[in-house]
Structure formats: C-alpha cells, structure tokens
Amino acid sequence: MTGWVSMTCPVNRTASGGLEVTQRVQMHCEVCGGVTSGDIDSREGQMEVQISWGPNTFKGVIDELSIGILGYAVFAVNECGQQQGNALATIAALGIQRGIQQCCETSVYGVSVSSQLPDGVTSQAFMVVPLTSIGALHAGWITAAVVDVAEEVTPTQAPAQVVAETPAPAQAAPPEPDELLLATTTQAADLAPRQKAVTNAGKTQACIGLAVACVLMMAGAGV
C-alpha cells in the first residue's frame, strides 16, 4: 500500500466537528477478483453466502510466495467499506509463485460465511484481504452487497373436520305372501288348543253349577 493521507482541522470547527481527512492510497496487494452467491439462508436477518476468489496480485502480477502472503480472511463491511468485527473465515494460501499463473481464476479459494444482520439492515457486503506475518490487511476486494432473502411464512390452516354420517338402519323387507300365509296358519294352530281348553273349562263349570243347584233344591224340599 502506498500513497498519502492528509488530516486538517476545519476553519469553522464546531464542538461536534472533527478532522477533515483527504487521502489517495493505492493498494499493491489485493486478490485478483472474486464472485459471490446470493443469500442461501431463508431466515430473516440471517445470511449465508458462498464467496470464491483468485490469488493475490502485487502491482498487477499474481504473486503470493515472494511477498509473504500466508492466507486470506473474509470480513463483513459497513456501508463505507470498513471492516466490521472479527474475520468470518480464514483460509491458507497455496504459495503461488510470481509468473506461474497468468490469468485470474476466481475459483482458486472459496469459503461459506454466515452473518447476522443488525436490526433494519437488509443487505451485507464482504471484504477479502490477504493475511501476512503482521496480520490481515485493512483493505481489499469488496463484494457487491448481498440482499437478505427472507422466506415468507404461510399461515397454517387447521385441517377441516370431517363429520361422519351415521347410516340409517336398514328396513326389513315385507314378508312374501307365502310367508305371511304360513305365519297366519301357525298362529291359528297355536290358538286352537287354547280355545278348546277354554271351552272344556266352561262346560265343567256349568256342570258343577247345575249340581249345586240341584242339591240346594233337594234340601229345600226336605228330601
């Protein structure tokens, strides 16, 4: 990294004012390029993104080994492109020598990172920086902002209740004429002995009554 940074106090500085910073910085170590997936986490406020990138370049030439690139780190960045928090992922470098690889292959390195978005934030960008013996660089290749994909939850409807209908009792079929005649004949046969018994009992009672009357008459006549 080379360049210059100028910091001055504003002429009409207020109590809440600060330094005016002017800078022109050129990055000499930076990954040659990369690609990102969309958000593959359907939960609102949660993000998972797959990021892949190519090796480091130094002054436009792919080189890792001779300039001491040990690996790479991925950070979330704010809307100003500044790193936020600790590295979300790190990966070791392959140690590519200068002049071995001429073209940028953006699939040489890759990681999957997860991030929880602050309240009200609906997108997130990420930064990939080289790792050196003194740690991670503070500037690097920045992805495009990835939009949070929240899956709409469809309300679950209660299953419809099925009311089982009770079948009506089956009606017995009317008896056939032959069956009806047989039943009537059977009932008449059953009643005949009963009627005969009643008739005999009546005759017996009549005879007993007549005998009693005769006895009474003979007693009255003094026989």
C-alpha angles and dihedrals in degrees: 000000000000135000139080140281125204123196121186137169115246115248093232097037115174128202091265095043127103144189122313108231123201119178143169110190128169121202115221097177116054138129111267094237145306149198135227137205124226123262108295095184110091094197117107112249092013122099134189119182133177113220127187129179146168130252127286122281125208114201090341096311123107107246135147109151103052095048097044104253105169100176146309137272132202122215135179112240134204127234089279093056095251122142115257123206126325127335113286092207140358132197133186120248122244093227097241112191125228113273096014096100118040102177130053111251107192094196098063093098130025142168139172114232131191125205137178112220122223117249112286095015115121103176139039136197126202136210128216115203134176120252118226136175089276094050137259120344116244096228133045148124112334124204124224114267111278114217118229110246111211116187114225112240113224113215112249113238120216112249114259114257115241114214111207113221115227108232115238114250113266114253117232114246114249113261118263117251092252091051091049092051091049092050092049092049091049092051091050091050090051092051097048098074090046093052091047091051091050091050093051091048090053092052092049092051090049092053091049090050092050093050092050090051091051092051092050092050093050090049091052092050091053095242 
